[in-house]
Structures are given as C-alpha cells and as structure tokens.
C-alpha cells in the first residue's frame, strides 16, 4: 500500500463547458451554467432552473461518432465524452501495456430513456419501445464507455448517491495502491431525468432560483448534469513514461454517519470523519489546505451540517472555501468527479473559485465562502467533499506535485 497515485489526465463535460478549456474559461469569467430549462422535456419548465449540458442527444451522438446508434443513453454519451478526453489528455497510446481499469459511477443510469418507454407503456401496455429500456441499469453506461474508449480490462460501476464518483476515484486509487492495477480511469456520469427532478421537488429541496450555497436565505439545490473522469496512474508507470503530472491524490476517506435516509447529521459527524480521515492519510496538516471545494448543495440541512464540521475540524482557521455547484449545479453521481477535476484545475491554474449567488452569511456559522475569484495564488493542497444520501460521505485531497 505504499504506491503513490498521480493524476495524469482529466476530462469533463458539464453545464459550464463541453471540455476542460471551456470549463476553465467559464470559471475565470465567473459564468454559471444554471439557467432556464431548454433541452429537458418536463412540466417544470419555467418553474425551476437547471444546469443542462448545452448539447442535445443527437449532438452528443455526432460528437462521439455514434450518429447511427439510437439506443445510447444520455448518461453513457456524456461519460464517453469525458472519459475519452481524460485518456487523450493523459497521452495514453496503448491501453494494453499496463493493467488498466474503468471505475464509473452513476445514480440514474439509463433512466433518461426508460422514462420514455413507461410514458407510453403505462397508457397502453401494447406500446412502448423496448429499445428504450434495455440500457436502463447503471452498469450499461460503464460498458458503453469502456467499449468506446477501448478499455478491455477491469471495469465496475459504483452508485452511492452523490458521493458515487468520489468513491470511484477512491476505489481506483485503492486498487493501484494494492498492486492490483497500474492505471485507473475513474469518475462518473449522470443525466438529468424526470425521476430526479420530480423526486427532489417532492423532497421540497429545489430552489426556484439559482442555488445559493452557504447563504442564510438558501432555498435548496439546483440540479445539473455532466460527466468527469480522471486518469490515475501508479508512481512506477509514471516514472517510466515521464509524462506530465497534473497533481497527486494524497488523501481520501469515506465515512458513514447513517443518521437519516436523506439528511446529514446535525453535528456533521460523517463530514468531519471523512475530512479528518483524508487529512490523516495525506500527512498534510489542516493549516496546509489552501482551498476547500465544499459539497455545498444549497439545502438548509447540508450547508449547516458541513459548516459545523468545517469549524470543528479547522477551528478558527477554516481555509478559503466555496461550492462550485453554483457553477455546475448538483450533478448527483457525477458531482464528486466534476468537482475533483475542478480541484485539479485550481492547483494547475493557481485559482480559488468564488461561491456564486452568495449575499448573506449564515447566522449559525462564523465562516462564509469566498465570493471573489482569486488568481495567481499558491494552491498546493485542495480538499474536496462529496456527501451522499444515507450519510455516505467522502473526501479527496489533491496536492501539487513538485
């Protein structure tokens, strides 16, 4: 378990960009991807904003060279774009040279297509196209991504709610450290579906305006969609190749407080344990964290619970923090990987992102997020939080490689 794990490639598609360069441009210009619903077919158009990827399924199929394949889900298509971009960035020419695996996370799988089937089927059980449901399960998107990218080795799918893709990164690193794999393409993909939009609406935690993480007047989250993947490689094969290293994954931890099916514990126990565990693993002191990409959903419960955990762990010296969900929306199972890529970009581009839409500090906390973009600042260590339903809490720490 002594192998160091390095990030050698990143790929992303979300509401703020179809690739890394577009994403970086949106972050620098402080441009949110949250807006009126334009592509998604829902009765809630005009009621709730979304953070949609600005490409139709037809455009995604064309982008990936799959124009003739009608059975591909949006989740799979988004994942194909991001995973392929990560591999390209890592300049991998031969996927068979080292033991390479794909760990992909999702919460909705192919639900975007199966919803189409049941809309017709429930009205008349002689109707509905079966091709719309054969790709429903979560593992199907992983299979499609693997086929598209040419990854023929180990592959698996994780689904732990909103910590899913953070856990896929953790699992990939564990396999490398255990000597079971040399290289892991780890991340996740999720598309907006009626199930998720209606479900969060039923929970009454959707903001009718753009989400306002850590604001006193926050009213809930804004759903988003997207995909992101990181190429993780062992110290041994990186030293052989001499390729560019984005950063090192120095710490990670997962903790489950099992407090409630959907709510975080009031004391922030799971969040605290995850952050503490990641710090302990990294051998980095709390005061060496330069930026925290908080989970920051914008819900009443999450932001207070996470804030309490931050104050408990860091005391009066909480590092600069912000929620990039104010840019991308909450991409659910893809959120951990989306925010991992943004954390890597913060290190590589010496940036700390603003928490958009923030105006009023929370009365229960002493801390508040940063609201202005910082550039040309030293960012050596970034802590990124991803917390899921059921109290499944994960923390990643990325560190500059010298």
Buried (B, 14 or more C-beta within 10 A) or exposed (E): EEBBBBBBBBBBBBBBBBBBEBBBEBBEEBEBBBBEBEBBEBEBEEEBBBBBBBBEBEBBBEBBEBEEEEBBBBBBBBBBBBBBBBBBBBEBEEBEEBBBBBBBBBBBBBBBBBBBBEBBBEEEEEEBBEEBBBBBBBBBBBBBBBEBBEBEBBBBBBBBBBBBBBBBBBBBBBBBBEEEBBBBBBBBBBBBBBBBBBEBBEEEBBBEEBBBBBBBEBBBBBBBBBBBBBBBBBBBBBEEBEBBBBBBBBBBBBBBBEBEEBBBBEBBBBBBBBBBBBBEBBEBEBEBBBBBBBBBBBBBBBBBBBBBBBBBBBEEEBBBBBBBBBBBBBBBBBBBBBBBBBBBBBBBEBBBBBBBBBEEBBEEBEBBBBEEBBEEEEBBBBBBBBBBBBBBBBBBBBBBBE
